[in-house]
């Protein structure tokens, strides 16, 4: 069963606090969501080495407007800056660039090959796409009438990609969408956050002013011997 970000985050927070409401400044729902994004990225890199299908982590950004661009090494078209992609080798996080119906893809290449690809006798006139460090997708040799594209990829922060998808801006405020993480990974992710990140917060000073969670629930720092 698919879960949204709120469901995953509040479940982790509930497990951490024993189901009691808390205003503890060291364990906020925003912080838990950031941990979820972090561990999801780690899982993606791990599973790439295990040949897992990465489609389960993808999000689609449709109808992105293209702008003409002239670069020292090429001319073509580009999108506006997109949410940051997960760092994978050979641009594998950029999984599709193509028409709005997602039927005709452009070849996605590593950006390091751009300087010589345009001079190839076999592929020099063929359209190809890549992403540069400015987080824009570039298309070389695109059809003249191509004014918009659909991009599919694996993004570091799915909230930003979702906000981009919904409003055309990086707002990430709608958490009631399916979070791009396979259901079988949620339990493992939850366990890792509870055992790793929440263990780190245990050494934080006690919040006796705002915290509604009993202090004995938060392990205290070890006392130094006199």
C-alpha angles and dihedrals in degrees: 000000000000119000132203125226095258092054093051094045097046091047090055091046091049092051091048094051099038091248093298120130113252141183092192107155092214095059110043127160089242091056092048091052091052089053090051091054091047096052093043089058090049091051092050092054090047094048092048087066089050093053093243117165107263094200089092089068098046130114127192126227107193133197099015113177118236127221128200112251136185116202129179089250103034148000124227141099135300142193127235115270111294131205112284115276123226109265106254130153120268094010091287090152088070098073104167139017117171150092124345092257090055091233103109112048128191116228109265112217138179110269091231090070095057096091094062104024094079091059096053114117090215102043105015095108098036119105115251135171136211141160125243129203090268086071093241122130112232126201121199119200094009120172110274092237093050105115101154138030140189117233126198123189151136109266129199093225112033090190090066092047090049091050090049090050096048104039107010088246132090095253103127094190101131107084096170095091129099109276111229097241124107113249092237090062097052095078092050092046091050092051093049093051093048093048099039115024098031090047087059092055090054090079092056118111115267117267103221095164106054105015117106091181114095110258092232087068089064111065110233127232115269114264118244116235116242 
